[in-house]
Amino acid sequence: MAKNNIHPKWYPNAKVYCDGKHIMTIGSTKPELHVDIWSGNHPFFTGSQRIIDTEGRVERFVRKYNFKSDDNKIEN
């Protein structure tokens, strides 16, 4: 038989807050969740993320390992 009273209390209408604003309602073992980042304000999900090669890292990698444009081709 399964043991009684071993699982935490389940809150089917737990509220999630970010910056003091109610974001969503989910099921959780805590009645309220306070988060710093969620998909609505994370740059990856909002499309505001920029990939910047500020120091020429790709070029520095290519120079370091002596890659040439002809070396990157795949021959069949």
C-alpha positions as CSV (number, residue, x, y, z in Angstrom):
1,M,0.0,0.0,0.0
2,A,1.1,3.6,-0.6
3,K,2.0,5.7,2.4
4,N,-0.4,8.4,3.5
5,N,0.6,12.0,4.0
6,I,4.0,11.9,2.3
7,H,3.3,14.3,-0.6
8,P,3.3,18.1,-0.2
9,K,0.0,20.1,-0.4
10,W,-0.9,20.8,-4.1
11,Y,-2.2,24.3,-5.0
12,P,-3.9,24.0,-8.4
13,N,-4.3,27.8,-8.6
14,A,-0.9,29.0,-7.6
15,K,-0.1,32.6,-8.8
16,V,3.1,33.5,-10.4
17,Y,4.4,37.1,-9.9
18,C,7.2,38.9,-11.7
19,D,8.1,42.4,-10.6
20,G,5.0,42.5,-8.5
21,K,2.7,41.8,-11.4
22,H,0.5,38.7,-11.6
23,I,1.7,36.8,-14.7
24,M,-0.1,33.5,-14.7
25,T,-1.8,30.8,-12.7
26,I,-0.3,27.3,-12.5
27,G,-0.3,24.2,-10.3
28,S,2.4,24.1,-7.7
29,T,3.4,23.0,-4.3
30,K,3.5,26.6,-3.2
31,P,0.6,29.1,-3.2
32,E,2.6,31.9,-4.7
33,L,5.8,32.0,-6.8
34,H,7.9,35.1,-7.3
35,V,10.2,35.0,-10.3
36,D,12.8,37.4,-11.7
37,I,12.6,36.2,-15.3
38,W,9.9,34.5,-17.3
39,S,9.4,33.9,-21.1
40,G,7.5,37.2,-21.4
41,N,10.5,39.4,-20.4
42,H,13.5,37.2,-21.4
43,P,15.4,38.6,-24.4
44,F,15.6,35.2,-26.0
45,F,11.9,34.7,-26.2
46,T,10.9,38.3,-26.9
47,G,13.3,38.6,-29.9
48,S,15.3,41.5,-28.5
49,Q,18.4,39.4,-28.0
50,R,21.3,40.5,-30.1
51,I,24.4,38.3,-30.8
52,I,27.3,40.7,-30.9
53,D,30.8,39.8,-32.0
54,T,32.4,42.8,-30.4
55,E,36.0,41.7,-30.3
56,G,36.2,39.7,-33.5
57,R,36.2,36.4,-31.7
58,V,35.3,34.4,-34.8
59,E,38.1,36.0,-36.8
60,R,40.5,35.4,-33.9
61,F,39.4,31.7,-33.7
62,V,40.0,31.3,-37.4
63,R,43.5,32.9,-37.2
64,K,44.4,30.9,-34.1
65,Y,43.6,27.5,-35.8
66,N,44.7,28.6,-39.3
67,F,41.4,27.9,-40.9
68,K,41.1,28.9,-44.5
69,S,37.9,29.3,-46.6
70,D,38.9,26.2,-48.7
71,D,39.4,24.1,-45.6
72,N,35.8,24.4,-44.6
73,K,34.5,22.8,-47.8
74,I,33.3,19.2,-47.7
75,E,34.3,17.0,-50.6
76,N,32.3,14.0,-51.8
